Amino acid sequence: MSDEPPNFPTKRMPIDDLKSEPLSDDLLDSPAMQPYMNLALAMMQQDDLGPATEEITALPLEKRYVWRVASALQWAFADMDTLTVRVDRQTLSREDRRRLLELLKHRPLQFCLFLSTLFGQKQMEILLFSAIRNARVVAAQSCGPEDMANGET
């Protein structure tokens, strides 16, 4: 690791063009995000990034942004069960399916960007291609006759 603070490229845009999710304001106001907000403020003011970067460097893993994301995913999928997802898929109204799609449509891209930024493009691709391959195998092993007849897995 270099002692130099990272060089973050900046792009200027009107604040009205920024879009955020409803819950993001609460997360941004949390004490855990303060070191990252300090870095963002230093970047916007074109101040020395060293102190803000050092503050983040001193954080233990469990207090970092990446940990929050990773542990939220762990919590979300701790009891992953394709049977219950399948039952929900078969019993949801068209409107509820539309609402779920709206809620989830950007998550795959966000997850790819998260992995790519954290581990690099190549490692992100390895992880996702492996996951897709494994999901196909599991789906093929668990699909029922009605799924095969419908061309679904």
Legacy VTK file of the C-alpha trace (Angstrom):
# vtk DataFile Version 3.0
C-alpha trace
ASCII
DATASET POLYDATA
POINTS 153 float
0.000 0.000 0.000
1.205 3.464 -0.822
1.302 6.221 1.763
-0.122 8.556 -0.856
-3.886 9.211 -0.675
-5.759 7.770 -3.642
-6.312 10.039 -6.619
-10.094 10.161 -7.078
-11.315 11.550 -10.410
-14.121 14.069 -10.031
-16.929 14.998 -12.357
-18.849 18.196 -11.816
-22.622 18.059 -12.203
-25.575 20.058 -10.927
-26.806 18.831 -7.556
-30.330 18.556 -8.963
-29.061 15.876 -11.367
-28.055 13.600 -8.497
-30.528 10.828 -7.769
-30.717 8.879 -4.550
-32.899 6.251 -3.028
-35.282 7.195 -0.215
-33.301 5.332 2.470
-29.943 6.750 1.409
-30.434 9.995 3.330
-30.736 8.057 6.602
-27.603 6.066 5.791
-25.632 9.171 4.836
-26.545 10.765 8.163
-25.348 7.750 10.162
-22.173 8.152 12.249
-20.553 5.276 10.323
-20.640 7.329 7.127
-19.020 10.439 8.641
-15.453 9.525 7.584
-16.670 8.983 4.015
-18.631 12.231 4.084
-15.454 13.991 5.270
-13.624 12.554 2.248
-16.412 13.596 -0.137
-16.400 17.108 1.318
-12.614 17.362 0.975
-12.897 16.217 -2.644
-15.637 18.735 -3.452
-13.677 21.550 -1.816
-10.474 20.361 -3.482
-8.840 20.162 -0.058
-6.059 17.827 0.991
-7.505 14.282 0.959
-4.805 12.962 3.279
-6.552 13.504 6.652
-9.883 12.076 5.441
-8.150 9.112 3.805
-6.140 8.461 6.972
-9.361 8.524 9.004
-10.848 5.813 6.752
-7.600 3.832 6.766
-7.750 3.697 10.573
-11.257 2.200 10.576
-11.523 -1.499 11.413
-13.124 -3.593 8.686
-16.386 -3.898 10.634
-16.801 -0.083 10.607
-16.225 0.351 6.891
-18.753 0.938 4.128
-17.788 -2.254 2.299
-18.498 -4.275 5.447
-21.967 -2.767 5.725
-22.746 -3.804 2.158
-21.250 -7.289 2.523
-22.954 -7.979 5.855
-26.306 -6.722 4.515
-25.997 -9.237 1.678
-25.061 -11.968 4.131
-28.111 -11.139 6.233
-30.381 -10.917 3.175
-29.362 -14.330 1.840
-28.702 -16.181 5.117
-31.854 -18.248 4.683
-31.986 -18.238 0.862
-34.560 -20.788 -0.193
-35.521 -21.201 -3.837
-38.713 -23.086 -2.940
-40.196 -20.055 -1.173
-39.095 -17.792 -4.016
-40.736 -20.165 -6.504
-44.005 -20.172 -4.526
-43.964 -16.392 -4.339
-43.220 -16.134 -8.072
-46.203 -18.342 -8.855
-48.585 -16.522 -6.507
-47.659 -12.852 -6.945
-50.031 -10.539 -8.733
-48.836 -8.872 -11.921
-48.663 -5.550 -10.026
-46.567 -7.042 -7.208
-44.176 -8.572 -9.742
-43.853 -5.164 -11.380
-43.110 -3.550 -7.992
-40.449 -6.164 -7.215
-38.839 -5.700 -10.615
-38.761 -1.948 -10.037
-37.163 -2.477 -6.618
-34.525 -4.912 -7.923
-33.801 -3.764 -11.481
-30.633 -1.814 -10.658
-29.278 -4.198 -8.002
-27.323 -6.490 -10.371
-25.502 -3.497 -11.862
-24.860 -2.027 -8.417
-23.497 -5.354 -7.216
-21.231 -5.627 -10.268
-19.940 -2.097 -9.701
-19.375 -2.851 -6.012
-17.351 -5.999 -6.783
-15.466 -4.393 -9.654
-14.497 -1.374 -7.567
-13.521 -3.493 -4.569
-11.703 -6.377 -6.275
-11.140 -5.256 -9.861
-12.926 -5.973 -13.121
-11.345 -9.376 -13.716
-12.149 -10.724 -10.233
-15.715 -9.401 -10.496
-16.169 -11.264 -13.768
-14.714 -14.466 -12.311
-17.045 -14.291 -9.301
-20.149 -13.556 -11.364
-19.483 -16.044 -14.153
-18.893 -18.716 -11.521
-22.125 -17.755 -9.741
-24.113 -17.864 -12.990
-22.645 -21.249 -13.907
-23.408 -22.653 -10.447
-26.925 -21.180 -10.460
-27.617 -22.924 -13.781
-26.466 -26.254 -12.352
-28.567 -25.861 -9.198
-31.595 -24.713 -11.197
-31.282 -27.657 -13.589
-31.121 -30.075 -10.662
-34.062 -28.550 -8.816
-36.511 -27.680 -11.556
-39.752 -29.595 -11.553
-41.576 -31.163 -14.512
-43.876 -28.134 -14.816
-40.815 -25.899 -15.211
-39.297 -28.125 -17.863
-42.605 -28.126 -19.786
-42.715 -24.314 -19.633
-39.061 -23.969 -20.639
-38.253 -22.405 -17.256
-35.560 -23.282 -14.778
LINES 1 154
153 0 1 2 3 4 5 6 7 8 9 10 11 12 13 14 15 16 17 18 19 20 21 22 23 24 25 26 27 28 29 30 31 32 33 34 35 36 37 38 39 40 41 42 43 44 45 46 47 48 49 50 51 52 53 54 55 56 57 58 59 60 61 62 63 64 65 66 67 68 69 70 71 72 73 74 75 76 77 78 79 80 81 82 83 84 85 86 87 88 89 90 91 92 93 94 95 96 97 98 99 100 101 102 103 104 105 106 107 108 109 110 111 112 113 114 115 116 117 118 119 120 121 122 123 124 125 126 127 128 129 130 131 132 133 134 135 136 137 138 139 140 141 142 143 144 145 146 147 148 149 150 151 152
